Amino acid sequence: WRRIEKFPGVPDMTYVSRLVASSHDKGTVYAAFDNHKMGDFAPYLLRSDDEGRTWRSIAGDLPKRGTVYALAEDPVDGKLLFAGNEFGLFFTKDGGNRWIALKGGLPTIEVRDLAIQKRENDLVAATFGRGFYVLDDYTPLRGATSEMLEKEAVLFPVKPARVTMPKAPLGLPGKAFQGDAFYAAPNPPFGAVFTYYLKEELKTRKEARHEREKKIDKEGGDMPFASLSDLRAETAEEEPSLIFTITDSDGNVVRRLTAKGEKGVHRIAWDLRYPAAVPTSLKPPSADPFAPPPTGPMVVPGRYTVALAKRVEGKLVPVGEPRTFEASGVGTIPEKDRAALLAFELKTARLQRAVRGAGEVVDEVHERLEHIKRSLLDTPGKDTASLGADARAIEERLRDIDTKLRGDRVAARYEMPTAPSITDRVEGIVGTQWTATSAPTGTSVDAYSIAADDFGAQLAALRTLVGKDLKALEDKMEGAGAPYTPGRLPDWKKE
């Protein structure tokens, strides 16, 4: 041991808040000092490269009245340091000359302790408010440079993902019903996490115009009026967004994700699944905790690539460099059988897409028939009774198709036994196979075969009903001068 008499720039009798030995050089050590009890809130942060013989300040441009309480050194990059002070968390890429605040949801609060989880590259911060905050996978900070951040957009390297099934406890989102009185912090996003940087926000035409007008107003210039064509273009414009396209090793598109074009560093997670084969809806997803969100089949382990593009005014423009990453497998099925498993799940998803779509068509046709029956009551002329009979005959056939497609709802309402419908068999496969890591059971294989055979016949019947018989009825209604009904384009000639 050797007594160190003096630290340059640090008042005598100052409390040493932290000592950290470097993991890169045995002669390097860091020291932080706390002198706030003497009314001195300066950030005292020093480094020695000769085992404490001489010291130099690395406080750089840290806040002038922010006492430093904690320090951590990146185990890979010796110039990447993290400091916790009175106002939060800061990092430096150059060993302490320039410090940058780390936000991302961290409040303005004293960061009293720091620790690095080396395996996952996570940074853990403990605060004066008795809270813990975790920055998951901070590796993008290692590769970030000032030159990189001058680019329009950057997609950072992607951490390897694990193909496994996350737990789904029964309960509210993020919290199970059993033990719900205990505090539980949210887990990191499951799957592959993409970290990206956008230099400037993607603005709409209207936002860009407002920004120009603010600048003109500030400079005292003459304010131009927006033309009618410009206002129309603003009204019709699609909101700008970012598109992440994930492809497999063969170049096939697996998934597309969208994000808002907000400035700065952000993250988005891919759940390692194909898209759900359900009808497209513009309504927000159900908030029912007992109804899991629709999902697609899980991908097989392998190599994947994500590419970033911006969509502005409906045009897709690639930005940044694509990143390739690995998805490793965890499960009970042998490697050689995983491709066969995915093939079964994908063909089931294609059947699910068609079955669910046919169900939507049944509902839409039923709605059209309700309009037709009402329209015929308001149609002048003598021969509307026969058209009403045709509509009711089509409606009866539609009910028969719907019963085979989605089950006998009347019998189910009165708790009578019902045979499995086509939809029951398909959703039964999805409900079991989509959350399994084993080969499909014989029951699932048989269910697919039965559902596929039955659906082929019902789809043909539905196609005839909609494309031929309903169309013929609507043509007759148009000839009879019936009021408009959904799905029917009016026929008119100048008289």
Secondary structure as a PSIPRED ss2 file (coil, helix, strand):
# PSIPRED VFORMAT (PSIPRED V4.0)

   1 W C   1.000  0.000  0.000
   2 R C   1.000  0.000  0.000
   3 R C   1.000  0.000  0.000
   4 I C   1.000  0.000  0.000
   5 E C   1.000  0.000  0.000
   6 K C   1.000  0.000  0.000
   7 F C   1.000  0.000  0.000
   8 P C   1.000  0.000  0.000
   9 G C   1.000  0.000  0.000
  10 V C   1.000  0.000  0.000
  11 P C   1.000  0.000  0.000
  12 D C   1.000  0.000  0.000
  13 M C   1.000  0.000  0.000
  14 T C   1.000  0.000  0.000
  15 Y E   0.000  0.000  1.000
  16 V E   0.000  0.000  1.000
  17 S E   0.000  0.000  1.000
  18 R E   0.000  0.000  1.000
  19 L E   0.000  0.000  1.000
  20 V E   0.000  0.000  1.000
  21 A E   0.000  0.000  1.000
  22 S C   1.000  0.000  0.000
  23 S C   1.000  0.000  0.000
  24 H C   1.000  0.000  0.000
  25 D C   1.000  0.000  0.000
  26 K C   1.000  0.000  0.000
  27 G C   1.000  0.000  0.000
  28 T C   1.000  0.000  0.000
  29 V E   0.000  0.000  1.000
  30 Y E   0.000  0.000  1.000
  31 A E   0.000  0.000  1.000
  32 A E   0.000  0.000  1.000
  33 F E   0.000  0.000  1.000
  34 D E   0.000  0.000  1.000
  35 N C   1.000  0.000  0.000
  36 H H   0.000  1.000  0.000
  37 K H   0.000  1.000  0.000
  38 M H   0.000  1.000  0.000
  39 G C   1.000  0.000  0.000
  40 D C   1.000  0.000  0.000
  41 F C   1.000  0.000  0.000
  42 A C   1.000  0.000  0.000
  43 P C   1.000  0.000  0.000
  44 Y E   0.000  0.000  1.000
  45 L E   0.000  0.000  1.000
  46 L E   0.000  0.000  1.000
  47 R E   0.000  0.000  1.000
  48 S E   0.000  0.000  1.000
  49 D C   1.000  0.000  0.000
  50 D C   1.000  0.000  0.000
  51 E C   1.000  0.000  0.000
  52 G C   1.000  0.000  0.000
  53 R C   1.000  0.000  0.000
  54 T C   1.000  0.000  0.000
  55 W C   1.000  0.000  0.000
  56 R E   0.000  0.000  1.000
  57 S E   0.000  0.000  1.000
  58 I C   1.000  0.000  0.000
  59 A C   1.000  0.000  0.000
  60 G C   1.000  0.000  0.000
  61 D C   1.000  0.000  0.000
  62 L C   1.000  0.000  0.000
  63 P C   1.000  0.000  0.000
  64 K C   1.000  0.000  0.000
  65 R C   1.000  0.000  0.000
  66 G C   1.000  0.000  0.000
  67 T C   1.000  0.000  0.000
  68 V E   0.000  0.000  1.000
  69 Y E   0.000  0.000  1.000
  70 A E   0.000  0.000  1.000
  71 L E   0.000  0.000  1.000
  72 A E   0.000  0.000  1.000
  73 E E   0.000  0.000  1.000
  74 D C   1.000  0.000  0.000
  75 P C   1.000  0.000  0.000
  76 V C   1.000  0.000  0.000
  77 D C   1.000  0.000  0.000
  78 G C   1.000  0.000  0.000
  79 K C   1.000  0.000  0.000
  80 L C   1.000  0.000  0.000
  81 L E   0.000  0.000  1.000
  82 F E   0.000  0.000  1.000
  83 A E   0.000  0.000  1.000
  84 G E   0.000  0.000  1.000
  85 N E   0.000  0.000  1.000
  86 E C   1.000  0.000  0.000
  87 F C   1.000  0.000  0.000
  88 G E   0.000  0.000  1.000
  89 L E   0.000  0.000  1.000
  90 F E   0.000  0.000  1.000
  91 F E   0.000  0.000  1.000
  92 T E   0.000  0.000  1.000
  93 K C   1.000  0.000  0.000
  94 D C   1.000  0.000  0.000
  95 G C   1.000  0.000  0.000
  96 G C   1.000  0.000  0.000
  97 N C   1.000  0.000  0.000
  98 R C   1.000  0.000  0.000
  99 W E   0.000  0.000  1.000
 100 I E   0.000  0.000  1.000
 101 A E   0.000  0.000  1.000
 102 L E   0.000  0.000  1.000
 103 K C   1.000  0.000  0.000
 104 G C   1.000  0.000  0.000
 105 G C   1.000  0.000  0.000
 106 L C   1.000  0.000  0.000
 107 P C   1.000  0.000  0.000
 108 T C   1.000  0.000  0.000
 109 I C   1.000  0.000  0.000
 110 E C   1.000  0.000  0.000
 111 V E   0.000  0.000  1.000
 112 R E   0.000  0.000  1.000
 113 D E   0.000  0.000  1.000
 114 L E   0.000  0.000  1.000
 115 A E   0.000  0.000  1.000
 116 I E   0.000  0.000  1.000
 117 Q E   0.000  0.000  1.000
 118 K C   1.000  0.000  0.000
 119 R C   1.000  0.000  0.000
 120 E C   1.000  0.000  0.000
 121 N C   1.000  0.000  0.000
 122 D E   0.000  0.000  1.000
 123 L E   0.000  0.000  1.000
 124 V E   0.000  0.000  1.000
 125 A E   0.000  0.000  1.000
 126 A E   0.000  0.000  1.000
 127 T E   0.000  0.000  1.000
 128 F C   1.000  0.000  0.000
 129 G C   1.000  0.000  0.000
 130 R C   1.000  0.000  0.000
 131 G C   1.000  0.000  0.000
 132 F E   0.000  0.000  1.000
 133 Y E   0.000  0.000  1.000
 134 V E   0.000  0.000  1.000
 135 L E   0.000  0.000  1.000
 136 D C   1.000  0.000  0.000
 137 D C   1.000  0.000  0.000
 138 Y C   1.000  0.000  0.000
 139 T C   1.000  0.000  0.000
 140 P H   0.000  1.000  0.000
 141 L H   0.000  1.000  0.000
 142 R H   0.000  1.000  0.000
 143 G H   0.000  1.000  0.000
 144 A C   1.000  0.000  0.000
 145 T C   1.000  0.000  0.000
 146 S C   1.000  0.000  0.000
 147 E C   1.000  0.000  0.000
 148 M H   0.000  1.000  0.000
 149 L H   0.000  1.000  0.000
 150 E H   0.000  1.000  0.000
 151 K C   1.000  0.000  0.000
 152 E C   1.000  0.000  0.000
 153 A E   0.000  0.000  1.000
 154 V E   0.000  0.000  1.000
 155 L E   0.000  0.000  1.000
 156 F C   1.000  0.000  0.000
 157 P C   1.000  0.000  0.000
 158 V C   1.000  0.000  0.000
 159 K C   1.000  0.000  0.000
 160 P C   1.000  0.000  0.000
 161 A E   0.000  0.000  1.000
 162 R E   0.000  0.000  1.000
 163 V E   0.000  0.000  1.000
 164 T C   1.000  0.000  0.000
 165 M C   1.000  0.000  0.000
 166 P C   1.000  0.000  0.000
 167 K C   1.000  0.000  0.000
 168 A C   1.000  0.000  0.000
 169 P C   1.000  0.000  0.000
 170 L C   1.000  0.000  0.000
 171 G E   0.000  0.000  1.000
 172 L E   0.000  0.000  1.000
 173 P C   1.000  0.000  0.000
 174 G C   1.000  0.000  0.000
 175 K E   0.000  0.000  1.000
 176 A E   0.000  0.000  1.000
 177 F C   1.000  0.000  0.000
 178 Q C   1.000  0.000  0.000
 179 G C   1.000  0.000  0.000
 180 D C   1.000  0.000  0.000
 181 A C   1.000  0.000  0.000
 182 F C   1.000  0.000  0.000
 183 Y C   1.000  0.000  0.000
 184 A C   1.000  0.000  0.000
 185 A C   1.000  0.000  0.000
 186 P C   1.000  0.000  0.000
 187 N C   1.000  0.000  0.000
 188 P C   1.000  0.000  0.000
 189 P C   1.000  0.000  0.000
 190 F C   1.000  0.000  0.000
 191 G C   1.000  0.000  0.000
 192 A E   0.000  0.000  1.000
 193 V E   0.000  0.000  1.000
 194 F E   0.000  0.000  1.000
 195 T E   0.000  0.000  1.000
 196 Y E   0.000  0.000  1.000
 197 Y E   0.000  0.000  1.000
 198 L E   0.000  0.000  1.000
 199 K C   1.000  0.000  0.000
 200 E C   1.000  0.000  0.000
 201 E C   1.000  0.000  0.000
 202 L C   1.000  0.000  0.000
 203 K C   1.000  0.000  0.000
 204 T C   1.000  0.000  0.000
 205 R H   0.000  1.000  0.000
 206 K H   0.000  1.000  0.000
 207 E H   0.000  1.000  0.000
 208 A H   0.000  1.000  0.000
 209 R H   0.000  1.000  0.000
 210 H H   0.000  1.000  0.000
 211 E H   0.000  1.000  0.000
 212 R H   0.000  1.000  0.000
 213 E H   0.000  1.000  0.000
 214 K H   0.000  1.000  0.000
 215 K H   0.000  1.000  0.000
 216 I H   0.000  1.000  0.000
 217 D H   0.000  1.000  0.000
 218 K H   0.000  1.000  0.000
 219 E H   0.000  1.000  0.000
 220 G C   1.000  0.000  0.000
 221 G C   1.000  0.000  0.000
 222 D C   1.000  0.000  0.000
 223 M C   1.000  0.000  0.000
 224 P C   1.000  0.000  0.000
 225 F C   1.000  0.000  0.000
 226 A C   1.000  0.000  0.000
 227 S C   1.000  0.000  0.000
 228 L H   0.000  1.000  0.000
 229 S H   0.000  1.000  0.000
 230 D H   0.000  1.000  0.000
 231 L H   0.000  1.000  0.000
 232 R H   0.000  1.000  0.000
 233 A H   0.000  1.000  0.000
 234 E H   0.000  1.000  0.000
 235 T H   0.000  1.000  0.000
 236 A H   0.000  1.000  0.000
 237 E C   1.000  0.000  0.000
 238 E C   1.000  0.000  0.000
 239 E C   1.000  0.000  0.000
 240 P C   1.000  0.000  0.000
 241 S E   0.000  0.000  1.000
 242 L E   0.000  0.000  1.000
 243 I E   0.000  0.000  1.000
 244 F E   0.000  0.000  1.000
 245 T E   0.000  0.000  1.000
 246 I E   0.000  0.000  1.000
 247 T E   0.000  0.000  1.000
 248 D C   1.000  0.000  0.000
 249 S C   1.000  0.000  0.000
 250 D C   1.000  0.000  0.000
 251 G C   1.000  0.000  0.000
 252 N C   1.000  0.000  0.000
 253 V E   0.000  0.000  1.000
 254 V E   0.000  0.000  1.000
 255 R E   0.000  0.000  1.000
 256 R E   0.000  0.000  1.000
 257 L E   0.000  0.000  1.000
 258 T E   0.000  0.000  1.000
 259 A E   0.000  0.000  1.000
 260 K C   1.000  0.000  0.000
 261 G C   1.000  0.000  0.000
 262 E C   1.000  0.000  0.000
 263 K C   1.000  0.000  0.000
 264 G E   0.000  0.000  1.000
 265 V E   0.000  0.000  1.000
 266 H E   0.000  0.000  1.000
 267 R E   0.000  0.000  1.000
 268 I E   0.000  0.000  1.000
 269 A E   0.000  0.000  1.000
 270 W E   0.000  0.000  1.000
 271 D C   1.000  0.000  0.000
 272 L C   1.000  0.000  0.000
 273 R E   0.000  0.000  1.000
 274 Y C   1.000  0.000  0.000
 275 P C   1.000  0.000  0.000
 276 A C   1.000  0.000  0.000
 277 A C   1.000  0.000  0.000
 278 V C   1.000  0.000  0.000
 279 P C   1.000  0.000  0.000
 280 T C   1.000  0.000  0.000
 281 S C   1.000  0.000  0.000
 282 L C   1.000  0.000  0.000
 283 K C   1.000  0.000  0.000
 284 P C   1.000  0.000  0.000
 285 P C   1.000  0.000  0.000
 286 S C   1.000  0.000  0.000
 287 A C   1.000  0.000  0.000
 288 D C   1.000  0.000  0.000
 289 P C   1.000  0.000  0.000
 290 F C   1.000  0.000  0.000
 291 A C   1.000  0.000  0.000
 292 P C   1.000  0.000  0.000
 293 P C   1.000  0.000  0.000
 294 P C   1.000  0.000  0.000
 295 T C   1.000  0.000  0.000
 296 G C   1.000  0.000  0.000
 297 P C   1.000  0.000  0.000
 298 M E   0.000  0.000  1.000
 299 V C   1.000  0.000  0.000
 300 V C   1.000  0.000  0.000
 301 P C   1.000  0.000  0.000
 302 G E   0.000  0.000  1.000
 303 R E   0.000  0.000  1.000
 304 Y E   0.000  0.000  1.000
 305 T E   0.000  0.000  1.000
 306 V E   0.000  0.000  1.000
 307 A E   0.000  0.000  1.000
 308 L E   0.000  0.000  1.000
 309 A E   0.000  0.000  1.000
 310 K E   0.000  0.000  1.000
 311 R E   0.000  0.000  1.000
 312 V E   0.000  0.000  1.000
 313 E C   1.000  0.000  0.000
 314 G C   1.000  0.000  0.000
 315 K E   0.000  0.000  1.000
 316 L E   0.000  0.000  1.000
 317 V E   0.000  0.000  1.000
 318 P E   0.000  0.000  1.000
 319 V C   1.000  0.000  0.000
 320 G C   1.000  0.000  0.000
 321 E C   1.000  0.000  0.000
 322 P C   1.000  0.000  0.000
 323 R E   0.000  0.000  1.000
 324 T E   0.000  0.000  1.000
 325 F E   0.000  0.000  1.000
 326 E E   0.000  0.000  1.000
 327 A E   0.000  0.000  1.000
 328 S E   0.000  0.000  1.000
 329 G E   0.000  0.000  1.000
 330 V C   1.000  0.000  0.000
 331 G C   1.000  0.000  0.000
 332 T C   1.000  0.000  0.000
 333 I C   1.000  0.000  0.000
 334 P C   1.000  0.000  0.000
 335 E H   0.000  1.000  0.000
 336 K H   0.000  1.000  0.000
 337 D H   0.000  1.000  0.000
 338 R H   0.000  1.000  0.000
 339 A H   0.000  1.000  0.000
 340 A H   0.000  1.000  0.000
 341 L H   0.000  1.000  0.000
 342 L H   0.000  1.000  0.000
 343 A H   0.000  1.000  0.000
 344 F H   0.000  1.000  0.000
 345 E H   0.000  1.000  0.000
 346 L H   0.000  1.000  0.000
 347 K H   0.000  1.000  0.000
 348 T H   0.000  1.000  0.000
 349 A H   0.000  1.000  0.000
 350 R H   0.000  1.000  0.000
 351 L H   0.000  1.000  0.000
 352 Q H   0.000  1.000  0.000
 353 R H   0.000  1.000  0.000
 354 A H   0.000  1.000  0.000
 355 V H   0.000  1.000  0.000
 356 R H   0.000  1.000  0.000
 357 G H   0.000  1.000  0.000
 358 A H   0.000  1.000  0.000
 359 G H   0.000  1.000  0.000
 360 E H   0.000  1.000  0.000
 361 V H   0.000  1.000  0.000
 362 V H   0.000  1.000  0.000
 363 D H   0.000  1.000  0.000
 364 E H   0.000  1.000  0.000
 365 V H   0.000  1.000  0.000
 366 H H   0.000  1.000  0.000
 367 E H   0.000  1.000  0.000
 368 R H   0.000  1.000  0.000
 369 L H   0.000  1.000  0.000
 370 E H   0.000  1.000  0.000
 371 H H   0.000  1.000  0.000
 372 I H   0.000  1.000  0.000
 373 K H   0.000  1.000  0.000
 374 R H   0.000  1.000  0.000
 375 S H   0.000  1.000  0.000
 376 L H   0.000  1.000  0.000
 377 L H   0.000  1.000  0.000
 378 D C   1.000  0.000  0.000
 379 T C   1.000  0.000  0.000
 380 P C   1.000  0.000  0.000
 381 G C   1.000  0.000  0.000
 382 K C   1.000  0.000  0.000
 383 D C   1.000  0.000  0.000
 384 T C   1.000  0.000  0.000
 385 A H   0.000  1.000  0.000
 386 S H   0.000  1.000  0.000
 387 L H   0.000  1.000  0.000
 388 G H   0.000  1.000  0.000
 389 A H   0.000  1.000  0.000
 390 D H   0.000  1.000  0.000
 391 A H   0.000  1.000  0.000
 392 R H   0.000  1.000  0.000
 393 A H   0.000  1.000  0.000
 394 I H   0.000  1.000  0.000
 395 E H   0.000  1.000  0.000
 396 E H   0.000  1.000  0.000
 397 R H   0.000  1.000  0.000
 398 L H   0.000  1.000  0.000
 399 R H   0.000  1.000  0.000
 400 D H   0.000  1.000  0.000
 401 I H   0.000  1.000  0.000
 402 D H   0.000  1.000  0.000
 403 T H   0.000  1.000  0.000
 404 K H   0.000  1.000  0.000
 405 L H   0.000  1.000  0.000
 406 R H   0.000  1.000  0.000
 407 G C   1.000  0.000  0.000
 408 D C   1.000  0.000  0.000
 409 R H   0.000  1.000  0.000
 410 V H   0.000  1.000  0.000
 411 A H   0.000  1.000  0.000
 412 A H   0.000  1.000  0.000
 413 R H   0.000  1.000  0.000
 414 Y C   1.000  0.000  0.000
 415 E C   1.000  0.000  0.000
 416 M C   1.000  0.000  0.000
 417 P C   1.000  0.000  0.000
 418 T C   1.000  0.000  0.000
 419 A C   1.000  0.000  0.000
 420 P C   1.000  0.000  0.000
 421 S C   1.000  0.000  0.000
 422 I H   0.000  1.000  0.000
 423 T H   0.000  1.000  0.000
 424 D H   0.000  1.000  0.000
 425 R H   0.000  1.000  0.000
 426 V H   0.000  1.000  0.000
 427 E H   0.000  1.000  0.000
 428 G H   0.000  1.000  0.000
 429 I H   0.000  1.000  0.000
 430 V H   0.000  1.000  0.000
 431 G H   0.000  1.000  0.000
 432 T H   0.000  1.000  0.000
 433 Q H   0.000  1.000  0.000
 434 W C   1.000  0.000  0.000
 435 T C   1.000  0.000  0.000
 436 A C   1.000  0.000  0.000
 437 T C   1.000  0.000  0.000
 438 S C   1.000  0.000  0.000
 439 A C   1.000  0.000  0.000
 440 P C   1.000  0.000  0.000
 441 T C   1.000  0.000  0.000
 442 G H   0.000  1.000  0.000
 443 T H   0.000  1.000  0.000
 444 S H   0.000  1.000  0.000
 445 V H   0.000  1.000  0.000
 446 D H   0.000  1.000  0.000
 447 A H   0.000  1.000  0.000
 448 Y H   0.000  1.000  0.000
 449 S H   0.000  1.000  0.000
 450 I H   0.000  1.000  0.000
 451 A H   0.000  1.000  0.000
 452 A H   0.000  1.000  0.000
 453 D H   0.000  1.000  0.000
 454 D H   0.000  1.000  0.000
 455 F H   0.000  1.000  0.000
 456 G H   0.000  1.000  0.000
 457 A H   0.000  1.000  0.000
 458 Q H   0.000  1.000  0.000
 459 L H   0.000  1.000  0.000
 460 A H   0.000  1.000  0.000
 461 A H   0.000  1.000  0.000
 462 L H   0.000  1.000  0.000
 463 R H   0.000  1.000  0.000
 464 T H   0.000  1.000  0.000
 465 L H   0.000  1.000  0.000
 466 V H   0.000  1.000  0.000
 467 G H   0.000  1.000  0.000
 468 K H   0.000  1.000  0.000
 469 D H   0.000  1.000  0.000
 470 L H   0.000  1.000  0.000
 471 K H   0.000  1.000  0.000
 472 A H   0.000  1.000  0.000
 473 L H   0.000  1.000  0.000
 474 E H   0.000  1.000  0.000
 475 D H   0.000  1.000  0.000
 476 K H   0.000  1.000  0.000
 477 M H   0.000  1.000  0.000
 478 E H   0.000  1.000  0.000
 479 G H   0.000  1.000  0.000
 480 A C   1.000  0.000  0.000
 481 G C   1.000  0.000  0.000
 482 A C   1.000  0.000  0.000
 483 P C   1.000  0.000  0.000
 484 Y C   1.000  0.000  0.000
 485 T C   1.000  0.000  0.000
 486 P C   1.000  0.000  0.000
 487 G C   1.000  0.000  0.000
 488 R C   1.000  0.000  0.000
 489 L C   1.000  0.000  0.000
 490 P C   1.000  0.000  0.000
 491 D C   1.000  0.000  0.000
 492 W C   1.000  0.000  0.000
 493 K C   1.000  0.000  0.000
 494 K C   1.000  0.000  0.000
 495 E C   1.000  0.000  0.000
